[in-house]
Amino acid sequence: MKKLLIIGGIIVVFFVAIFALTTASNKSKLADNPYGTDELEPSTIDLIGNENYDSIVLPDAVSKKIESGEPTTVYFFHPQCHFCMEMTPVLMPIAKEEGVKVNQYNMQEFGDDAKEAYGITEWPALVQFENGKEVGRLVGLQPEENIHAFFNEYYSK
């Protein structure tokens, strides 16, 4: 019986330690997060500091960019979307190579706004806006050549 109590105690201590370390890690990530709030889903917190997610924008900033009329590329993704997690590491290096600023819009945190304002119902979605209007959209996991073609269509004019 003593052995069971000792093993049980060790297991409890182990889980408490994991919880404490996770909490401490999340607090340090949240210190300078681009979302402007500490009320984030765990899968969003996990992406903070990931170089493929360093262009996060808030809904108001996206709206202002689009309304300004300047060409604006927005990538709508969800941290729990398997296809998004596959596409982002392909998309972002291509965007950098092509010299395209991609504004990353987190559907988990701001999805309701995007559904209403931009008709985003599926993701990943790469959308191009010009003169305040949508002019192009790629939806779903895309191969490299489609991403290159998308950027070339709107940025090699």
C-alpha positions, 0 to 999 in steps of 0.5 A: 500500500505504501508503494502505491501511495509513493507512486501516486505521489510521484505521479501527482508531483510530475503533473503539477511540475508539467502544469507549472512549467507550461504556465510559466512558458505561456506567460513569457510568450504572452508578454509581447504577443501581437494580439494585444490580449492575454486571453488567447487559446492554447494553440494560438499561444503555441504559435507565438515566437514561431518565425512562420507566424510573425506577421499577425494582424488584428481585425482593425488593422486589416480593415484599415489596410483594405479600406486604404485601397493599397494592395493587401494580401491576407492569409486566413488560418486557424491554429488547429487546422492541419492544412493551415499548419502544412501550408504556412511553412510553405507560404511564408518563405515564398512570400518573403522570396517574392517580396510580398507582405502577407498579413496573417489573420487568426481565425481561431481568435477573430473568425467571426469578424472575418466570416462577416466582413470577408466571407471566409468560411474555409481555411487556409485562405489566401486573399488579395485585396486591391482598391478596397475590394477582393480580387483573388482568393486561394482556398485550401492547401496549395502547392508551391506553384499555385502560391507563386502564380498567385503572387505573380498575378498580383505583384508582378504588374 
